[in-house]
Structures are given as C-alpha cells and as structure tokens.
Amino acid sequence: MLGISKRGDRYLRTLLIHGARSVLTTGRAPPEWAVRLAERRPANVVTVALANKTARTIWALLAHDRAYRADFVSQPA
C-alpha cells in the first residue's frame, strides 16, 4: 500500500491533502491512528496518509455503489 501517486488529477489530490490537513489541525477528534502516527512521523507524512485513506474510502464507495457509513466493517470474502 503506497501513498498517493503523482499520476492522475492534480487538483483532486490537492483537495484531498488540504482536507486531511484541515481534519488533523482543526478537527474535533482526529482519527486515533493518525494521532499515534504523528508521534513518530513528520506532519506531512501523516497528512498524506490520511488523504490516501480518504481516497481509498471514496474509491470503495464509488466502486461498490454504497453510501458512507462510519460504523461499516468489511467482511472477508
């Protein structure tokens, strides 16, 4: 699992990274995994990791034609 590549839509990638940065700096409750990661890694690495997770979530929702549910847990195939 790699980070966000520089291929594809540059503007969309920028929006994802700005959104992730906003969540990490001004969000009420940033994700716990991101807070733990921020203790060991630089801030930009954590920001891109959150943007990457967001992009993967968006892709999964579009690919499987589902609505977002915060409590959703995928089942093994």
All heavy atoms as a GROMACS GRO file, in nm:
protein
  604
    1MET      N    1   0.085  -0.117   0.000
    1MET     CA    2   0.000   0.000   0.000
    1MET      C    3   0.090   0.123   0.000
    1MET      O    4   0.157   0.152   0.098
    1MET     CB    5  -0.089   0.000   0.122
    1MET     CG    6  -0.173  -0.124   0.140
    1MET     SD    7  -0.341  -0.101   0.097
    1MET     CE    8  -0.401  -0.012   0.235
    2LEU      N    9   0.088   0.191  -0.111
    2LEU     CA   10   0.171   0.309  -0.125
    2LEU      C   11   0.089   0.434  -0.098
    2LEU      O   12  -0.032   0.429  -0.077
    2LEU     CB   13   0.228   0.313  -0.267
    2LEU     CG   14   0.313   0.192  -0.306
    2LEU    CD1   15   0.350   0.200  -0.452
    2LEU    CD2   16   0.435   0.183  -0.219
    3GLY      N   17   0.154   0.549  -0.097
    3GLY     CA   18   0.085   0.676  -0.077
    3GLY      C   19   0.013   0.720  -0.203
    3GLY      O   20  -0.006   0.643  -0.296
    4ILE      N   21  -0.023   0.844  -0.207
    4ILE     CA   22  -0.091   0.900  -0.323
    4ILE      C   23   0.013   0.926  -0.431
    4ILE      O   24   0.110   0.996  -0.408
    4ILE     CB   25  -0.165   1.029  -0.286
    4ILE    CG1   26  -0.274   1.000  -0.184
    4ILE    CG2   27  -0.221   1.097  -0.408
    4ILE    CD1   28  -0.346   1.123  -0.136
    5SER      N   29  -0.006   0.869  -0.548
    5SER     CA   30   0.091   0.890  -0.656
    5SER      C   31   0.068   1.026  -0.721
    5SER      O   32  -0.036   1.089  -0.702
    5SER     CB   33   0.078   0.779  -0.761
    5SER     OG   34  -0.038   0.799  -0.837
    6LYS      N   35   0.165   1.068  -0.800
    6LYS     CA   36   0.153   1.196  -0.870
    6LYS      C   37   0.087   1.181  -1.005
    6LYS      O   38   0.080   1.275  -1.082
    6LYS     CB   39   0.290   1.262  -0.881
    6LYS     CG   40   0.341   1.304  -0.746
    6LYS     CD   41   0.468   1.383  -0.756
    6LYS     CE   42   0.510   1.426  -0.617
    6LYS     NZ   43   0.634   1.502  -0.618
    7ARG      N   44   0.040   1.061  -1.035
    7ARG     CA   45  -0.036   1.039  -1.157
    7ARG      C   46  -0.182   1.072  -1.127
    7ARG      O   47  -0.228   1.058  -1.016
    7ARG     CB   48  -0.022   0.895  -1.202
    7ARG     CG   49   0.120   0.860  -1.241
    7ARG     CD   50   0.136   0.716  -1.268
    7ARG     NE   51   0.055   0.676  -1.382
    7ARG     CZ   52   0.053   0.554  -1.431
    7ARG    NH1   53   0.127   0.460  -1.376
    7ARG    NH2   54  -0.022   0.524  -1.535
    8GLY      N   55  -0.252   1.112  -1.227
    8GLY     CA   56  -0.394   1.140  -1.206
    8GLY      C   57  -0.420   1.289  -1.191
    8GLY      O   58  -0.338   1.374  -1.224
    9ASP      N   59  -0.534   1.320  -1.134
    9ASP     CA   60  -0.582   1.457  -1.124
    9ASP      C   61  -0.509   1.532  -1.012
    9ASP      O   62  -0.526   1.503  -0.895
    9ASP     CB   63  -0.733   1.456  -1.098
    9ASP     CG   64  -0.795   1.593  -1.109
    9ASP    OD1   65  -0.721   1.694  -1.111
    9ASP    OD2   66  -0.919   1.600  -1.116
   10ARG      N   67  -0.429   1.629  -1.051
   10ARG     CA   68  -0.350   1.706  -0.954
   10ARG      C   69  -0.441   1.787  -0.861
   10ARG      O   70  -0.413   1.799  -0.740
   10ARG     CB   71  -0.258   1.798  -1.032
   10ARG     CG   72  -0.164   1.876  -0.950
   10ARG     CD   73  -0.073   1.957  -1.042
   10ARG     NE   74   0.043   2.000  -0.968
   10ARG     CZ   75   0.142   2.067  -1.021
   10ARG    NH1   76   0.140   2.097  -1.148
   10ARG    NH2   77   0.244   2.104  -0.948
   11TYR      N   78  -0.546   1.845  -0.913
   11TYR     CA   79  -0.637   1.926  -0.833
   11TYR      C   80  -0.708   1.841  -0.728
   11TYR      O   81  -0.720   1.882  -0.612
   11TYR     CB   82  -0.738   1.996  -0.923
   11TYR     CG   83  -0.831   2.089  -0.847
   11TYR    CD1   84  -0.783   2.201  -0.783
   11TYR    CD2   85  -0.967   2.062  -0.841
   11TYR    CE1   86  -0.868   2.285  -0.712
   11TYR    CE2   87  -1.053   2.146  -0.772
   11TYR     CZ   88  -1.002   2.258  -0.706
   11TYR     OH   89  -1.086   2.339  -0.637
   12LEU      N   90  -0.754   1.723  -0.766
   12LEU     CA   91  -0.821   1.633  -0.671
   12LEU      C   92  -0.725   1.592  -0.560
   12LEU      O   93  -0.760   1.590  -0.443
   12LEU     CB   94  -0.876   1.510  -0.743
   12LEU     CG   95  -0.947   1.409  -0.656
   12LEU    CD1   96  -1.066   1.471  -0.584
   12LEU    CD2   97  -0.991   1.291  -0.741
   13ARG      N   98  -0.601   1.560  -0.597
   13ARG     CA   99  -0.501   1.523  -0.497
   13ARG      C  100  -0.477   1.639  -0.400
   13ARG      O  101  -0.467   1.620  -0.279
   13ARG     CB  102  -0.371   1.483  -0.568
   13ARG     CG  103  -0.266   1.428  -0.476
   13ARG     CD  104  -0.145   1.376  -0.552
   13ARG     NE  105  -0.081   1.477  -0.633
   13ARG     CZ  106  -0.083   1.482  -0.765
   13ARG    NH1  107  -0.145   1.390  -0.834
   13ARG    NH2  108  -0.021   1.578  -0.831
   14THR      N  109  -0.471   1.761  -0.453
   14THR     CA  110  -0.452   1.879  -0.369
   14THR      C  111  -0.569   1.896  -0.272
   14THR      O  112  -0.548   1.925  -0.153
   14THR     CB  113  -0.439   2.004  -0.457
   14THR    OG1  114  -0.328   1.986  -0.544
   14THR    CG2  115  -0.418   2.128  -0.374
   15LEU      N  116  -0.690   1.877  -0.321
   15LEU     CA  117  -0.807   1.889  -0.234
   15LEU      C  118  -0.806   1.784  -0.122
   15LEU      O  119  -0.840   1.814  -0.008
   15LEU     CB  120  -0.935   1.877  -0.316
   15LEU     CG  121  -0.969   1.993  -0.407
   15LEU    CD1  122  -1.095   1.961  -0.488
   15LEU    CD2  123  -0.987   2.120  -0.329
   16LEU      N  124  -0.769   1.661  -0.156
   16LEU     CA  125  -0.762   1.556  -0.054
   16LEU      C  126  -0.659   1.590   0.053
   16LEU      O  127  -0.684   1.570   0.172
   16LEU     CB  128  -0.730   1.422  -0.120
   16LEU     CG  129  -0.842   1.357  -0.199
   16LEU    CD1  130  -0.788   1.242  -0.282
   16LEU    CD2  131  -0.953   1.310  -0.107
   17ILE      N  132  -0.545   1.641   0.013
   17ILE     CA  133  -0.440   1.673   0.110
   17ILE      C  134  -0.480   1.793   0.194
   17ILE      O  135  -0.460   1.793   0.317
   17ILE     CB  136  -0.306   1.695   0.038
   17ILE    CG1  137  -0.256   1.560  -0.015
   17ILE    CG2  138  -0.203   1.757   0.131
   17ILE    CD1  139  -0.133   1.565  -0.098
   18HIS      N  140  -0.540   1.894   0.135
   18HIS     CA  141  -0.586   2.009   0.214
   18HIS      C  142  -0.695   1.968   0.312
   18HIS      O  143  -0.698   2.015   0.426
   18HIS     CB  144  -0.638   2.120   0.122
   18HIS     CG  145  -0.530   2.200   0.057
   18HIS    ND1  146  -0.421   2.248   0.123
   18HIS    CD2  147  -0.515   2.237  -0.071
   18HIS    CE1  148  -0.342   2.313   0.040
   18HIS    NE2  149  -0.398   2.308  -0.081
   19GLY      N  150  -0.785   1.881   0.269
   19GLY     CA  151  -0.889   1.833   0.359
   19GLY      C  152  -0.832   1.754   0.475
   19GLY      O  153  -0.874   1.770   0.590
   20ALA      N  154  -0.734   1.669   0.446
   20ALA     CA  155  -0.670   1.590   0.552
   20ALA      C  156  -0.598   1.682   0.650
   20ALA      O  157  -0.604   1.662   0.772
   20ALA     CB  158  -0.574   1.490   0.491
   21ARG      N  159  -0.530   1.782   0.598
   21ARG     CA  160  -0.459   1.875   0.685
   21ARG      C  161  -0.558   1.949   0.775
   21ARG      O  162  -0.532   1.971   0.894
   21ARG     CB  163  -0.379   1.975   0.601
   21ARG     CG  164  -0.292   2.067   0.683
   21ARG     CD  165  -0.205   2.156   0.598
   21ARG     NE  166  -0.109   2.076   0.524
   21ARG     CZ  167  -0.100   2.074   0.392
   21ARG    NH1  168  -0.180   2.147   0.319
   21ARG    NH2  169  -0.010   2.000   0.332
   22SER      N  170  -0.672   1.984   0.720
   22SER     CA  171  -0.774   2.053   0.799
   22SER      C  172  -0.828   1.964   0.911
   22SER      O  173  -0.847   2.009   1.024
   22SER     CB  174  -0.889   2.097   0.707
   22SER     OG  175  -0.992   2.156   0.781
   23VAL      N  176  -0.851   1.837   0.880
   23VAL     CA  177  -0.900   1.743   0.981
   23VAL      C  178  -0.798   1.728   1.094
   23VAL      O  179  -0.833   1.725   1.211
   23VAL     CB  180  -0.932   1.606   0.918
   23VAL    CG1  181  -0.950   1.499   1.024
   23VAL    CG2  182  -1.056   1.615   0.831
   24LEU      N  183  -0.672   1.720   1.057
   24LEU     CA  184  -0.568   1.698   1.158
   24LEU      C  185  -0.542   1.822   1.243
   24LEU      O  186  -0.505   1.809   1.360
   24LEU     CB  187  -0.438   1.653   1.090
   24LEU     CG  188  -0.443   1.514   1.027
   24LEU    CD1  189  -0.317   1.488   0.947
   24LEU    CD2  190  -0.464   1.408   1.133
   25THR      N  191  -0.558   1.940   1.187
   25THR     CA  192  -0.526   2.061   1.263
   25THR      C  193  -0.645   2.121   1.335
   25THR      O  194  -0.630   2.170   1.447
   25THR     CB  195  -0.463   2.169   1.172
   25THR    OG1  196  -0.554   2.199   1.067
   25THR    CG2  197  -0.331   2.121   1.116
   26THR      N  198  -0.764   2.118   1.274
   26THR     CA  199  -0.879   2.185   1.335
   26THR      C  200  -0.996   2.092   1.363
   26THR      O  201  -1.099   2.138   1.410
   26THR     CB  202  -0.928   2.302   1.247
   26THR    OG1  203  -0.971   2.248   1.122
   26THR    CG2  204  -0.818   2.403   1.224
   27GLY      N  205  -0.980   1.965   1.333
   27GLY     CA  206  -1.089   1.871   1.355
   27GLY      C  207  -1.116   1.850   1.503
   27GLY      O  208  -1.026   1.859   1.586
   28ARG      N  209  -1.240   1.823   1.537
   28ARG     CA  210  -1.276   1.799   1.678
   28ARG      C  211  -1.205   1.677   1.733
   28ARG      O  212  -1.155   1.680   1.844
   28ARG     CB  213  -1.427   1.781   1.692
   28ARG     CG  214  -1.504   1.908   1.666
   28ARG     CD  215  -1.649   1.882   1.680
   28ARG     NE  216  -1.685   1.787   1.572
   28ARG     CZ  217  -1.805   1.767   1.526
   28ARG    NH1  218  -1.904   1.832   1.579
   28ARG    NH2  219  -1.829   1.682   1.429
   29ALA      N  220  -1.207   1.569   1.656
   29ALA     CA  221  -1.145   1.445   1.702
   29ALA      C  222  -1.076   1.378   1.585
   29ALA      O  223  -1.137   1.298   1.515
   29ALA     CB  224  -1.251   1.354   1.763
   30PRO      N  225  -0.948   1.408   1.563
   30PRO     CA  226  -0.879   1.341   1.452
   30PRO      C  227  -0.871   1.191   1.479
   30PRO      O  228  -0.877   1.147   1.595
   30PRO     CB  229  -0.740   1.406   1.451
   30PRO     CG  230  -0.727   1.480   1.577
   30PRO     CD  231  -0.863   1.501   1.633
   31PRO      N  232  -0.859   1.110   1.376
   31PRO     CA  233  -0.853   0.965   1.395
   31PRO      C  234  -0.739   0.926   1.490
   31PRO      O  235  -0.630   0.981   1.483
   31PRO     CB  236  -0.828   0.911   1.255
   31PRO     CG  237  -0.867   1.020   1.162
   31PRO     CD  238  -0.848   1.148   1.236
   32GLU      N  239  -0.767   0.830   1.577
   32GLU     CA  240  -0.669   0.787   1.676
   32GLU      C  241  -0.542   0.734   1.610
   32GLU      O  242  -0.430   0.761   1.657
   32GLU     CB  243  -0.731   0.681   1.767
   32GLU     CG  244  -0.640   0.635   1.878
   32GLU     CD  245  -0.600   0.746   1.975
   32GLU    OE1  246  -0.680   0.837   1.998
   32GLU    OE2  247  -0.485   0.740   2.025
   33TRP      N  248  -0.556   0.659   1.502
   33TRP     CA  249  -0.438   0.605   1.435
   33TRP      C  250  -0.349   0.717   1.381
   33TRP      O  251  -0.227   0.704   1.381
   33TRP     CB  252  -0.476   0.506   1.324
   33TRP     CG  253  -0.549   0.570   1.209
   33TRP    CD1  254  -0.684   0.581   1.193
   33TRP    CD2  255  -0.491   0.634   1.095
   33TRP    NE1  256  -0.713   0.647   1.077
   33TRP    CE2  257  -0.595   0.681   1.014
   33TRP    CE3  258  -0.360   0.656   1.053
   33TRP    CZ2  259  -0.575   0.748   0.895
   33TRP    CZ3  260  -0.339   0.722   0.933
   33TRP    CH2  261  -0.446   0.768   0.857
   34ALA      N  262  -0.411   0.826   1.338
   34ALA     CA  263  -0.334   0.938   1.285
   34ALA      C  264  -0.259   1.012   1.397
   34ALA      O  265  -0.146   1.056   1.378
   34ALA     CB  266  -0.424   1.034   1.209
   35VAL      N  267  -0.322   1.020   1.513
   35VAL     CA  268  -0.257   1.084   1.627
   35VAL      C  269  -0.135   1.002   1.670
   35VAL      O  270  -0.027   1.057   1.696
   35VAL     CB  271  -0.357   1.101   1.744
   35VAL    CG1  272  -0.287   1.150   1.869
   35VAL    CG2  273  -0.469   1.195   1.704
   36ARG      N  274  -0.151   0.870   1.675
   36ARG     CA  275  -0.038   0.783   1.712
   36ARG      C  276   0.073   0.790   1.607
   36ARG      O  277   0.191   0.788   1.642
   36ARG     CB  278  -0.085   0.639   1.730
   36ARG     CG  279  -0.170   0.618   1.854
   36ARG     CD  280  -0.190   0.470   1.886
   36ARG     NE  281  -0.222   0.390   1.769
   36ARG     CZ  282  -0.345   0.356   1.731
   36ARG    NH1  283  -0.449   0.394   1.802
   36ARG    NH2  284  -0.364   0.281   1.624
   37LEU      N  285   0.034   0.797   1.480
   37LEU     CA  286   0.133   0.807   1.373
   37LEU      C  287   0.209   0.939   1.382
   37LEU      O  288   0.330   0.944   1.358
   37LEU     CB  289   0.066   0.792   1.236
   37LEU     CG  290   0.157   0.790   1.115
   37LEU    CD1  291   0.252   0.670   1.121
   37LEU    CD2  292   0.073   0.785   0.988
   38ALA      N  293   0.141   1.046   1.420
   38ALA     CA  294   0.202   1.178   1.430
   38ALA      C  295   0.308   1.183   1.538
   38ALA      O  296   0.398   1.269   1.534
   38ALA     CB  297   0.095   1.284   1.456
   39GLU      N  298   0.300   1.094   1.634
   39GLU     CA  299   0.402   1.089   1.740
   39GLU      C  300   0.536   1.039   1.686
   39GLU      O  301   0.640   1.069   1.744
   39GLU     CB  302   0.356   0.999   1.854
   39GLU     CG  303   0.235   1.053   1.926
   39GLU     CD  304   0.175   0.952   2.022
   39GLU    OE1  305   0.224   0.837   2.029
   39GLU    OE2  306   0.078   0.988   2.090
   40ARG      N  307   0.535   0.961   1.576
   40ARG     CA  308   0.658   0.902   1.526
   40ARG      C  309   0.699   0.950   1.388
   40ARG      O  310   0.810   0.923   1.346
   40ARG     CB  311   0.649   0.749   1.517
   40ARG     CG  312   0.540   0.681   1.584
   40ARG     CD  313   0.549   0.529   1.570
   40ARG     NE  314   0.486   0.474   1.453
   40ARG     CZ  315   0.357   0.451   1.441
   40ARG    NH1  316   0.276   0.483   1.538
   40ARG    NH2  317   0.310   0.397   1.333
   41ARG      N  318   0.610   1.015   1.315
   41ARG     CA  319   0.639   1.053   1.177
   41ARG      C  320   0.616   1.204   1.159
   41ARG      O  321   0.539   1.265   1.234
   41ARG     CB  322   0.549   0.977   1.079
   41ARG     CG  323   0.552   0.826   1.094
   41ARG     CD  324   0.683   0.769   1.053
   41ARG     NE  325   0.684   0.765   0.908
   41ARG     CZ  326   0.790   0.735   0.837
   41ARG    NH1  327   0.902   0.707   0.895
   41ARG    NH2  328   0.783   0.733   0.706
   42PRO      N  329   0.675   1.264   1.054
   42PRO     CA  330   0.653   1.406   1.026
   42PRO      C  331   0.507   1.435   0.993
   42PRO      O  332   0.433   1.349   0.946
   42PRO     CB  333   0.743   1.433   0.905
   42PRO     CG  334   0.844   1.324   0.906
   42PRO     CD  335   0.776   1.204   0.966
   43ALA      N  336   0.468   1.560   1.013
   43ALA     CA  337   0.329   1.601   0.994
   43ALA      C  338   0.282   1.579   0.850
   43ALA      O  339   0.167   1.537   0.829
   43ALA     CB  340   0.312   1.748   1.033
   44ASN      N  341   0.366   1.605   0.753
   44ASN     CA  342   0.324   1.588   0.613
   44ASN      C  343   0.301   1.441   0.579
   44ASN      O  344   0.214   1.409   0.498
   44ASN     CB  345   0.425   1.650   0.517
   44ASN     CG  346   0.415   1.801   0.513
   44ASN    OD1  347   0.314   1.857   0.550
   44ASN    ND2  348   0.521   1.864   0.469
   45VAL      N  349   0.376   1.351   0.639
   45VAL     CA  350   0.356   1.208   0.616
   45VAL      C  351   0.220   1.166   0.669
   45VAL      O  352   0.146   1.092   0.604
   45VAL     CB  353   0.470   1.126   0.681
   45VAL    CG1  354   0.439   0.977   0.677
   45VAL    CG2  355   0.602   1.156   0.614
   46VAL      N  356   0.184   1.215   0.786
   46VAL     CA  357   0.054   1.184   0.846
   46VAL      C  358  -0.058   1.242   0.761
   46VAL      O  359  -0.160   1.176   0.737
   46VAL     CB  360   0.046   1.237   0.991
   46VAL    CG1  361  -0.089   1.207   1.052
   46VAL    CG2  362   0.158   1.178   1.075
   47THR      N  363  -0.039   1.362   0.711
   47THR     CA  364  -0.140   1.427   0.627
   47THR      C  365  -0.165   1.347   0.500
   47THR      O  366  -0.280   1.321   0.463
   47THR     CB  367  -0.094   1.570   0.591
   47THR    OG1  368  -0.075   1.644   0.711
   47THR    CG2  369  -0.196   1.640   0.504
   48VAL      N  370  -0.059   1.303   0.434
   48VAL     CA  371  -0.075   1.226   0.310
   48VAL      C  372  -0.134   1.090   0.340
   48VAL      O  373  -0.214   1.037   0.261
   48VAL     CB  374   0.060   1.215   0.235
   48VAL    CG1  375   0.050   1.121   0.119
   48VAL    CG2  376   0.102   1.353   0.188
   49ALA      N  377  -0.101   1.031   0.455
   49ALA     CA  378  -0.159   0.902   0.492
   49ALA      C  379  -0.311   0.914   0.509
   49ALA      O  380  -0.387   0.828   0.463
   49ALA     CB  381  -0.096   0.850   0.620
   50LEU      N  382  -0.356   1.021   0.573
   50LEU     CA  383  -0.500   1.042   0.590
   50LEU      C  384  -0.567   1.071   0.456
   50LEU      O  385  -0.676   1.021   0.429
   50LEU     CB  386  -0.526   1.155   0.689
   50LEU     CG  387  -0.672   1.184   0.721
   50LEU    CD1  388  -0.743   1.060   0.775
   50LEU    CD2  389  -0.684   1.298   0.820
   51ALA      N  390  -0.502   1.149   0.371
   51ALA     CA  391  -0.556   1.177   0.237
   51ALA      C  392  -0.566   1.048   0.156
   51ALA      O  393  -0.665   1.026   0.084
   51ALA     CB  394  -0.470   1.279   0.165
   52ASN      N  395  -0.467   0.962   0.168
   52ASN     CA  396  -0.467   0.834   0.097
   52ASN      C  397  -0.582   0.746   0.146
   52ASN      O  398  -0.653   0.684   0.066
   52ASN     CB  399  -0.333   0.764   0.117
   52ASN     CG  400  -0.322   0.638   0.037
   52ASN    OD1  401  -0.378   0.626  -0.070
   52ASN    ND2  402  -0.248   0.541   0.090
   53LYS      N  403  -0.602   0.742   0.277
   53LYS     CA  404  -0.713   0.662   0.332
   53LYS      C  405  -0.847   0.717   0.284
   53LYS      O  406  -0.939   0.641   0.251
   53LYS     CB  407  -0.706   0.659   0.483
   53LYS     CG  408  -0.812   0.571   0.544
   53LYS     CD  409  -0.788   0.547   0.690
   53LYS     CE  410  -0.896   0.455   0.741
   53LYS     NZ  411  -0.860   0.390   0.864
   54THR      N  412  -0.858   0.848   0.279
   54THR     CA  413  -0.981   0.911   0.230
   54THR      C  414  -1.006   0.876   0.084
   54THR      O  415  -1.118   0.842   0.044
   54THR     CB  416  -0.974   1.063   0.248
   54THR    OG1  417  -0.949   1.092   0.385
   54THR    CG2  418  -1.103   1.129   0.205
   55ALA      N  419  -0.900   0.880   0.003
   55ALA     CA  420  -0.914   0.847  -0.139
   55ALA      C  421  -0.956   0.702  -0.157
   55ALA      O  422  -1.040   0.670  -0.242
   55ALA     CB  423  -0.781   0.873  -0.211
   56ARG      N  424  -0.899   0.612  -0.078
   56ARG     CA  425  -0.936   0.471  -0.087
   56ARG      C  426  -1.081   0.448  -0.043
   56ARG      O  427  -1.153   0.366  -0.102
   56ARG     CB  428  -0.842   0.385  -0.002
   56ARG     CG  429  -0.704   0.376  -0.061
   56ARG     CD  430  -0.612   0.298   0.032
   56ARG     NE  431  -0.479   0.292  -0.021
   56ARG     CZ  432  -0.437   0.202  -0.109
   56ARG    NH1  433  -0.520   0.111  -0.155
   56ARG    NH2  434  -0.313   0.203  -0.152
   57THR      N  435  -1.125   0.521   0.057
   57THR     CA  436  -1.264   0.511   0.102
   57THR      C  437  -1.358   0.560  -0.008
   57THR      O  438  -1.459   0.496  -0.037
   57THR     CB  439  -1.285   0.593   0.230
   57THR    OG1  440  -1.197   0.544   0.331
   57THR    CG2  441  -1.429   0.585   0.278
   58ILE      N  442  -1.325   0.673  -0.068
   58ILE     CA  443  -1.408   0.727  -0.176
   58ILE      C  444  -1.415   0.627  -0.292
   58ILE      O  445  -1.522   0.602  -0.348
   58ILE     CB  446  -1.352   0.863  -0.224
   58ILE    CG1  447  -1.370   0.968  -0.115
   58ILE    CG2  448  -1.418   0.908  -0.353
   58ILE    CD1  449  -1.292   1.095  -0.139
   59TRP      N  450  -1.299   0.570  -0.329
   59TRP     CA  451  -1.297   0.472  -0.438
   59TRP      C  452  -1.387   0.354  -0.406
   59TRP      O  453  -1.464   0.308  -0.490
   59TRP     CB  454  -1.155   0.424  -0.465
   59TRP     CG  455  -1.154   0.318  -0.569
   59TRP    CD1  456  -1.150   0.336  -0.704
   59TRP    CD2  457  -1.165   0.176  -0.548
   59TRP    NE1  458  -1.155   0.214  -0.768
   59TRP    CE2  459  -1.164   0.114  -0.674
   59TRP    CE3  460  -1.173   0.097  -0.435
   59TRP    CZ2  461  -1.173  -0.023  -0.689
   59TRP    CZ3  462  -1.181  -0.040  -0.449
   59TRP    CH2  463  -1.181  -0.099  -0.575
   60ALA      N  464  -1.377   0.301  -0.284
   60ALA     CA  465  -1.458   0.184  -0.246
   60ALA      C  466  -1.607   0.216  -0.250
   60ALA      O  467  -1.688   0.134  -0.295
   60ALA     CB  468  -1.417   0.136  -0.107
   61LEU      N  469  -1.644   0.335  -0.205
   61LEU     CA  470  -1.786   0.373  -0.209
   61LEU      C  471  -1.837   0.382  -0.352
   61LEU      O  472  -1.947   0.334  -0.383
   61LEU     CB  473  -1.806   0.507  -0.138
   61LEU     CG  474  -1.785   0.507   0.013
   61LEU    CD1  475  -1.793   0.648   0.068
   61LEU    CD2  476  -1.883   0.416   0.083
   62LEU      N  477  -1.757   0.439  -0.440
   62LEU     CA  478  -1.799   0.451  -0.579
   62LEU      C  479  -1.796   0.316  -0.651
   62LEU      O  480  -1.887   0.286  -0.730
   62LEU     CB  481  -1.709   0.551  -0.652
   62LEU     CG  482  -1.721   0.697  -0.608
   62LEU    CD1  483  -1.615   0.782  -0.675
   62LEU    CD2  484  -1.860   0.750  -0.635
   63ALA      N  485  -1.696   0.235  -0.624
   63ALA     CA  486  -1.682   0.107  -0.693
   63ALA      C  487  -1.792   0.009  -0.654
   63ALA      O  488  -1.835  -0.072  -0.736
   63ALA     CB  489  -1.546   0.046  -0.663
   64HIS      N  490  -1.838   0.016  -0.530
   64HIS     CA  491  -1.938  -0.078  -0.482
   64HIS      C  492  -2.077  -0.015  -0.470
   64HIS      O  493  -2.169  -0.078  -0.418
   64HIS     CB  494  -1.896  -0.136  -0.347
   64HIS     CG  495  -1.767  -0.212  -0.356
   64HIS    ND1  496  -1.755  -0.332  -0.421
   64HIS    CD2  497  -1.643  -0.181  -0.309
   64HIS    CE1  498  -1.630  -0.374  -0.412
   64HIS    NE2  499  -1.560  -0.284  -0.346
   65ASP      N  500  -2.089   0.110  -0.515
   65ASP     CA  501  -2.218   0.180  -0.518
   65ASP      C  502  -2.286   0.175  -0.381
   65ASP      O  503  -2.399   0.128  -0.368
   65ASP     CB  504  -2.309   0.120  -0.626
   65ASP     CG  505  -2.427   0.210  -0.657
   65ASP    OD1  506  -2.410   0.333  -0.641
   65ASP    OD2  507  -2.533   0.160  -0.695
   66ARG      N  508  -2.215   0.224  -0.280
   66ARG     CA  509  -2.268   0.225  -0.143
   66ARG      C  510  -2.266   0.366  -0.088
   66ARG      O  511  -2.189   0.451  -0.134
   66ARG     CB  512  -2.183   0.136  -0.052
   66ARG     CG  513  -2.194  -0.008  -0.085
   66ARG     CD  514  -2.122  -0.090   0.018
   66ARG     NE  515  -2.132  -0.232  -0.015
   66ARG     CZ  516  -2.043  -0.322   0.018
   66ARG    NH1  517  -1.937  -0.289   0.085
   66ARG    NH2  518  -2.061  -0.447  -0.016
   67ALA      N  519  -2.346   0.389   0.014
   67ALA     CA  520  -2.343   0.515   0.087
   67ALA      C  521  -2.244   0.501   0.203
   67ALA      O  522  -2.219   0.391   0.252
   67ALA     CB  523  -2.482   0.548   0.141
   68TYR      N  524  -2.188   0.613   0.246
   68TYR     CA  525  -2.090   0.610   0.355
   68TYR      C  526  -2.158   0.578   0.488
   68TYR      O  527  -2.262   0.635   0.521
   68TYR     CB  528  -2.018   0.744   0.365
   68TYR     CG  529  -1.920   0.747   0.480
   68TYR    CD1  530  -1.800   0.682   0.469
   68TYR    CD2  531  -1.950   0.813   0.597
   68TYR    CE1  532  -1.709   0.682   0.573
   68TYR    CE2  533  -1.861   0.815   0.702
   68TYR     CZ  534  -1.740   0.749   0.691
   68TYR     OH  535  -1.652   0.749   0.794
   69ARG      N  536  -2.098   0.487   0.561
   69ARG     CA  537  -2.142   0.455   0.697
   69ARG      C  538  -2.018   0.450   0.785
   69ARG      O  539  -1.925   0.373   0.759
   69ARG     CB  540  -2.212   0.319   0.702
   69ARG     CG  541  -2.350   0.322   0.642
   69ARG     CD  542  -2.428   0.193   0.662
   69ARG     NE  543  -2.377   0.108   0.766
   69ARG     CZ  544  -2.380  -0.025   0.761
   69ARG    NH1  545  -2.431  -0.086   0.657
   69ARG    NH2  546  -2.333  -0.097   0.859
   70ALA      N  547  -2.014   0.531   0.890
   70ALA     CA  548  -1.896   0.538   0.977
   70ALA      C  549  -1.874   0.406   1.051
   70ALA      O  550  -1.761   0.373   1.084
   70ALA     CB  551  -1.911   0.653   1.075
   71ASP      N  552  -1.979   0.331   1.077
   71ASP     CA  553  -1.967   0.208   1.155
   71ASP      C  554  -1.949   0.084   1.068
   71ASP      O  555  -1.949  -0.028   1.120
   71ASP     CB  556  -2.089   0.191   1.244
   71ASP     CG  557  -2.218   0.176   1.164
   71ASP    OD1  558  -2.220   0.214   1.046
   71ASP    OD2  559  -2.316   0.128   1.221
   72PHE      N  560  -1.928   0.099   0.938
   72PHE     CA  561  -1.918  -0.014   0.847
   72PHE      C  562  -1.787  -0.090   0.868
   72PHE      O  563  -1.680  -0.032   0.880
   72PHE     CB  564  -1.926   0.032   0.702
   72PHE     CG  565  -1.923  -0.080   0.602
   72PHE    CD1  566  -2.035  -0.155   0.576
   72PHE    CD2  567  -1.805  -0.113   0.536
   72PHE    CE1  568  -2.034  -0.258   0.485
   72PHE    CE2  569  -1.802  -0.216   0.445
   72PHE     CZ  570  -1.917  -0.289   0.420
   73VAL      N  571  -1.795  -0.222   0.873
   73VAL     CA  572  -1.679  -0.310   0.881
   73VAL      C  573  -1.690  -0.410   0.768
   73VAL      O  574  -1.792  -0.480   0.755
   73VAL     CB  575  -1.672  -0.382   1.017
   73VAL    CG1  576  -1.554  -0.478   1.021
   73VAL    CG2  577  -1.666  -0.285   1.131
   74SER      N  578  -1.588  -0.417   0.684
   74SER     CA  579  -1.594  -0.509   0.572
   74SER      C  580  -1.583  -0.653   0.618
   74SER      O  581  -1.516  -0.682   0.717
   74SER     CB  582  -1.484  -0.478   0.471
   74SER     OG  583  -1.358  -0.501   0.530
   75GLN      N  584  -1.650  -0.740   0.547
   75GLN     CA  585  -1.649  -0.883   0.579
   75GLN      C  586  -1.554  -0.953   0.484
   75GLN      O  587  -1.552  -0.924   0.365
   75GLN     CB  588  -1.791  -0.941   0.565
   75GLN     CG  589  -1.893  -0.875   0.655
   75GLN     CD  590  -1.860  -0.890   0.801
   75GLN    OE1  591  -1.813  -0.996   0.844
   75GLN    NE2  592  -1.884  -0.786   0.878
   76PRO      N  593  -1.476  -1.049   0.535
   76PRO     CA  594  -1.387  -1.123   0.445
   76PRO      C  595  -1.467  -1.200   0.340
   76PRO      O  596  -1.577  -1.247   0.367
   76PRO     CB  597  -1.312  -1.218   0.535
   76PRO     CG  598  -1.367  -1.204   0.672
   76PRO     CD  599  -1.466  -1.092   0.672
   77ALA      N  600  -1.411  -1.211   0.222
   77ALA     CA  601  -1.482  -1.277   0.111
   77ALA      C  602  -1.485  -1.427   0.127
   77ALA      O  603  -1.413  -1.492   0.190
   77ALA     CB  604  -1.416  -1.242  -0.020
   0.00000   0.00000   0.00000
